[in-house]
Amino acid sequence: MGATEDYAEADVVLVGIPMDFTVSFRPGSRMGPQQIRLVSYGIEEYSVYQDKDLIDKKYYDAGDIALPFGNVTGSLERIEEVAADLLQEGKKPIFIGGEHLVTYPIVKPFADRYADLAVIHFDAHADLRTDYLGETNSHATVIRKVVDLIGGDNVYQFGIRSGTREEFAFARENTHMYVDEIFPALQKVVDKLKGRPVYVTLDIDVLDPAYAPGTGTPEPGGCTPREMFEAMRLLGQLDIVGFDLVEVAPSADLSDRTSLLAAKVIREAILSFW
């Protein structure tokens, strides 16, 4: 919706990542980027919440990354290359998944660029496993890999309501996890992180499946869209250097409400962050 055709003049660049090779329940998130684009035509460019309009922003849709289908390692390498190139060119990137594992190769060049990088993680699941059924590259291990990369004290997790006993024990000792909570914890964290570069990763299943049923591992008990829109506006107080929204699986939601919600969250993020 409303994207410029000129990459060079764009401040914000949207990139789709059609990968769902390691999902543990329902596949289909590789179709997320395309469907979110498609339904975005039904979303107004104007945000009544922020009194801002996308018409005043310069953003470019770069399409989907071409990935070697089924090759997890090769795909992660390609995603990292694209993220690094966008950083090198001074763009503010928004990545649309795809499964959550894609966040790890994205964060790697950000960690190289920003020594004091913080990561804010919205999710129903802790994603702190060392492996899933023996596989270390999994959407269930992504945040553990981020912790190993930048240190757990730089990772802030919100809305978490599912995981193993070991994951929650690890979080208590290593990350800042707010179990089944977004507000008011996020308000306190925003005050703490002002002045630091922050990367935001949002798994759509942080929202209750009543609002976002189209995802691979839905978990009842999540937040509402209004809470998430408010979170996007609050994060606008920070120096957000990158953002991803992942795990939208259109085939699990014939109503398209999940894709519509994702498109609206992305709109709010563009208008709030940049």
C-alpha positions in Angstrom: 0.0 0.0 0.0 1.5 3.3 -1.1 5.1 2.2 -1.5 7.5 4.2 -3.7 9.0 2.7 -6.8 12.3 4.3 -6.2 14.6 2.2 -3.9 17.2 4.9 -3.7 14.9 7.6 -2.2 13.3 5.2 0.3 14.1 5.5 4.0 12.3 2.2 4.9 12.6 -1.0 2.9 10.2 -4.0 3.3 11.6 -7.4 2.5 9.7 -10.7 2.5 11.3 -13.9 3.7 9.4 -16.9 2.4 10.9 -19.6 4.6 9.1 -22.1 6.8 11.5 -25.1 6.7 11.8 -25.7 10.4 8.3 -25.2 11.7 7.2 -27.7 14.3 3.4 -27.8 13.8 1.6 -26.2 10.9 3.6 -25.0 7.8 2.6 -22.2 5.5 4.3 -19.1 6.8 6.4 -18.9 3.7 3.2 -17.5 2.0 2.8 -14.9 4.7 4.7 -12.0 2.9 2.6 -12.3 -0.3 -0.7 -12.5 1.5 0.1 -9.6 3.8 0.9 -7.5 0.8 -2.3 -8.6 -0.9 -4.6 -7.7 1.9 -2.8 -4.4 2.7 -4.8 -2.8 -0.1 -7.8 -3.0 2.2 -6.0 -1.0 5.0 -6.1 2.8 5.0 -2.7 4.6 4.7 -3.9 7.0 7.5 -3.6 6.0 11.1 -6.2 7.4 13.4 -4.2 6.3 16.4 -1.2 8.4 15.5 -2.7 11.1 13.2 0.0 10.1 10.7 -0.2 9.0 7.1 2.0 6.6 5.0 1.7 9.1 2.1 4.2 11.2 4.1 6.7 8.3 4.3 9.2 7.0 1.7 9.2 3.2 1.8 10.0 0.6 -0.8 8.8 -3.0 -1.1 11.8 -5.0 -2.3 9.8 -8.2 -2.7 10.7 -11.6 -1.4 14.3 -12.9 -1.0 15.0 -15.8 -3.4 16.0 -18.7 -1.1 17.3 -22.1 -1.9 14.2 -24.1 -1.1 14.8 -26.7 1.7 18.4 -25.5 2.3 18.3 -24.1 5.8 21.9 -23.2 6.1 22.0 -21.6 2.7 18.8 -19.7 3.3 20.2 -18.3 6.6 23.3 -17.1 4.9 21.3 -15.4 2.1 19.1 -13.7 4.7 22.1 -12.4 6.5 23.6 -11.0 3.3 20.5 -9.1 2.5 20.2 -7.7 6.0 23.8 -6.6 5.9 23.4 -4.9 2.6 20.4 -2.9 3.8 22.3 -1.7 6.8 25.3 -0.8 4.6 23.0 1.3 2.4 21.5 3.1 5.4 18.0 1.7 5.1 15.5 1.1 7.9 14.4 -2.5 7.2 11.2 -4.3 7.9 11.3 -8.0 7.4 8.1 -10.1 6.9 8.3 -13.8 7.5 8.3 -16.6 7.2 9.1 -18.6 10.3 10.8 -17.1 13.3 14.2 -18.6 12.7 14.8 -15.9 10.1 15.3 -13.4 12.9 18.7 -14.9 13.9 20.6 -14.2 10.6 18.9 -10.7 10.5 20.2 -9.8 13.9 23.8 -10.9 13.2 24.8 -7.9 11.1 22.9 -5.6 13.5 25.0 -7.0 16.3 28.1 -6.3 14.3 27.0 -2.7 13.6 25.8 -1.9 17.1 27.9 -3.0 20.1 25.1 -2.1 22.5 22.2 -3.6 20.5 19.1 -4.6 22.5 16.4 -7.0 21.1 12.7 -6.7 22.1 10.9 -10.0 21.5 7.1 -10.3 21.4 5.9 -13.9 21.3 3.7 -16.6 22.8 6.7 -18.9 23.0 10.0 -18.5 24.8 12.0 -19.9 21.8 14.9 -20.5 24.1 15.6 -24.2 23.4 19.1 -25.3 22.5 17.6 -27.7 20.0 14.2 -29.0 18.8 14.3 -32.8 18.2 18.0 -32.6 17.8 18.0 -29.6 15.4 19.7 -26.5 16.6 18.4 -24.4 13.7 14.7 -24.2 14.5 12.0 -21.6 15.1 12.0 -22.9 18.6 15.7 -22.0 19.2 15.9 -18.6 17.6 16.0 -16.4 20.7 18.4 -18.8 22.4 20.7 -18.2 19.4 20.2 -14.4 19.7 21.1 -14.6 23.4 24.3 -16.5 22.6 25.0 -13.7 20.1 24.4 -10.5 22.1 24.0 -11.7 25.7 20.8 -12.4 27.6 20.9 -9.1 29.5 20.2 -7.4 26.1 17.1 -9.5 25.3 13.6 -8.4 26.5 10.8 -10.8 26.1 7.0 -10.0 26.3 3.8 -11.9 26.1 5.5 -15.3 26.7 3.1 -17.9 27.9 4.4 -21.2 26.5 7.7 -23.1 26.7 9.5 -25.9 28.6 10.4 -25.7 32.3 14.0 -25.5 31.2 13.4 -22.5 29.0 11.7 -20.5 31.8 14.5 -21.4 34.2 17.0 -20.2 31.6 15.1 -17.0 31.2 15.0 -16.3 34.9 18.8 -16.4 35.0 19.6 -14.9 31.7 17.0 -12.7 29.9 14.4 -10.1 30.9 11.2 -12.2 30.4 7.8 -10.8 31.3 5.6 -13.9 31.4 2.2 -13.3 29.9 2.7 -9.6 30.1 3.2 -6.6 27.8 2.0 -3.6 29.8 3.1 -2.1 32.1 6.5 -3.9 31.8 7.1 -2.5 28.3 6.7 1.1 29.6 9.4 0.5 32.1 11.7 -1.1 29.6 11.2 1.7 27.1 12.4 4.2 29.7 15.4 2.0 30.3 16.4 1.6 26.7 16.2 5.2 25.5 19.4 6.1 23.7 20.3 2.6 22.7 19.8 0.9 19.3 16.9 -1.6 19.5 15.8 -4.4 17.1 12.2 -5.6 17.5 10.9 -9.0 16.5 7.2 -9.8 16.6 5.8 -13.3 16.3 2.1 -12.9 15.4 1.2 -15.6 17.8 1.8 -13.2 20.7 -1.8 -12.1 19.9 -4.6 -14.3 21.0 -5.7 -16.8 18.2 -9.1 -15.3 18.4 -7.5 -12.3 16.5 -4.7 -14.2 14.8 -5.6 -17.8 14.1 -3.4 -18.0 11.0 -0.2 -19.0 12.5 1.8 -22.2 12.8 1.6 -22.7 16.6 -1.4 -20.8 18.0 -1.4 -20.4 21.8 -4.6 -19.3 23.6 -4.4 -16.5 26.1 -2.6 -13.8 24.1 -2.9 -10.0 23.9 -5.4 -8.0 21.8 -4.7 -6.0 18.6 -5.2 -2.7 20.6 -2.5 -3.7 23.0 -0.1 -4.4 20.1 -1.0 -1.1 18.3 -0.3 0.7 21.6 3.0 -1.2 21.9 4.1 0.0 18.5 3.3 3.6 19.4 5.2 3.3 22.6 8.3 1.8 20.9 8.4 5.0 18.8 10.2 6.6 21.7 13.2 4.4 21.0 15.9 4.2 18.4 14.4 1.3 16.4 17.0 0.1 13.9 15.1 -2.8 12.5 11.8 -4.8 12.8 10.4 -8.1 11.7 7.0 -9.6 11.9 6.9 -13.4 11.4 4.8 -16.6 11.5 1.7 -15.5 9.6 0.4 -18.7 7.9 -2.4 -17.7 5.6 -3.6 -21.2 4.8 -4.7 -21.5 8.4 -7.0 -18.5 8.2 -9.4 -18.3 5.3 -10.9 -15.1 6.8 -7.5 -13.3 6.3 -7.9 -11.6 9.7 -4.4 -12.6 10.6 -2.8 -11.1 7.5 -5.0 -8.0 7.8 -3.8 -7.6 11.4 -0.2 -8.0 10.4 -0.5 -5.4 7.7 -2.0 -2.9 10.2 0.8 -3.6 12.7 3.4 -3.0 10.0 1.6 0.3 9.1 1.7 1.4 12.8 5.4 0.4 13.0 6.4 2.4 10.0 4.5 5.5 11.2 5.8 5.2 14.8 9.4 4.1 14.4 10.4 6.2 11.4 
